[in-house]
Amino acid sequence: MTGGFLRWRNYVDKLMRFNHMTMTLGAERFRVADSGAQTLRSGRRETPYEQRFASQSEHATATIQYAFDCTSNFPQPFLSELPRFDSSFDPSLRHLPCVLFLHGNDPGGFDVARWMAGGISHVHQLRNPLTPGQFESFTEYGAKERVNLGADTIGHDTKAPLYARLEREDANNGRVSGESQTRFRAPMPPLSLLSLSRPGYLESSSSPAPTFLAHATAVAQLVENLRVPSIHIVAHKVAAPIALEMAGMAGFRKRIRSISLIDPQLTAPARSQRLAERLSMLGPEWARTRAAYNALARAASDDYFRQVVSEMCGPESLLELQDDPGMVQLYERIGVFFTHWNSRKPGVLADILMWDKLDRRNWGLVKAPILCVTGTTQPYSRESNELGKADQAREEAARAALVSTRTKPEFVRMYGSGKVLFPLSRASKLCLDFIYRHQA
């Protein structure tokens, strides 16, 4: 038993070494351009805390752990076992629509963001009609049934691509279906996927000050150094305020095409909850790693593994494991998220301290389209879908926090979600549809 645990831990160490790059950057450019403009705009002076942060950040450098990939060649397991022999990324990825993934706090890290990117990549590959035969095989999206239903009344050219036949079908019927327009009108262009460790997590250095603006500045500087012209943001839990801070930055807001928030935490938790989170940080790293090994270092067919995944990601994730072999490879490696705790602890602590400096003034400058996906653990029912008090309070808090933005957010309720993570395929479909509706 001990030998198996040691082999698994060494295997996890290898996965964490082989799938990322690091960049050293300074936050001076966006700090000077934005904090001064925001101070003038709000009509207030900088506090002594902000002045001390400015003096510390003027010549400070930061290291960010990241990975830059494309949906066309994204590795099937989101953490590859093969080392990267090239320390740089493909410059052509800058010209593709870019999706930036911001992970939550527990679990949190580059590997969690890459898991989110793997879900988007997998759903994108399923929906992309590269060839008629390949696309017709995926009857989940109704493509094959739709063609068969219209074959008797509409003359189809069977040699034409499926998306072209569906486009002509809509034209002949004198209507345009929103479902077919999103999924079947034309092949989806590839996406570039930027996943990273927020400051304080894994190999990313800690921020000089634990504020949402400081974290947003570091991420914005990374995007600037990579020379990415525009991005779509997908943020989970505590990363939602960071995404909104980025969308309100004077020198950066025009680059953001859309914001997708999954189970966003937009209000400060109670002090008792923050104290409980700090107490949960106690304990040795090996204990958490051993617990992850006992629960998640198993095959997807194992009953205990499925039980743990159901509690973490929701009962909807069990249906994804059953229906989609690609999702199996993504779920089987989530045990990695609960290793290397000592390297994640500074980021978790910073996320707890940031709530004391929460400032929503810049959220009123956000113009990017926003999708807010709120999850609930209760399954969907046709008879009654009334939420519990805790879920309803969290959903109302998210709606109230987004009122100050200059856009009209879209709210989606996701049933069968988990306590820690979320059903990856379901959330990826919602985010991908929203991204392609706002890619222009």
Secondary structure, DSSP 4 states (H G I P E B T S, - for coil): -HHHHHHHHHHHHHHHHSS-EEEEEE-HHHIIIIIHHHHHHHT-PPPHHHHHHHHHHSS-EEEEEEEEEETTS--SSSS-SSPP--SS--GGGGGS-EEEEE--SSS-SHHHHHHHHHHHHHHHHHH--SSHHHHHT-GGGTHHHHHHHHTTTS---TTS-HHHHHHHHHHHTT---HHHHHHTSSPPPP-EEEEEPPTTSTTSPPPSS--HHHHHHHHHHHHHHHT---EEEEEEGGGHHHHHHHHH-TTTGGGEEEEEEES---SPPPHHHHHHHHHTT-S-HHHHHHHHHHHHSS-TT-HHHHHHHHHHH-THHHHHHHH-HHHHHHHTTGGGGGS-HHHHHHHHHHHHHHGGG---GGGGG--S-EEEEEEESSPP-SS--PPPHHHHHHHHHHHHHTTTSSS--EEEEEET--SSS--HHHHHHHHHHHHHHT--
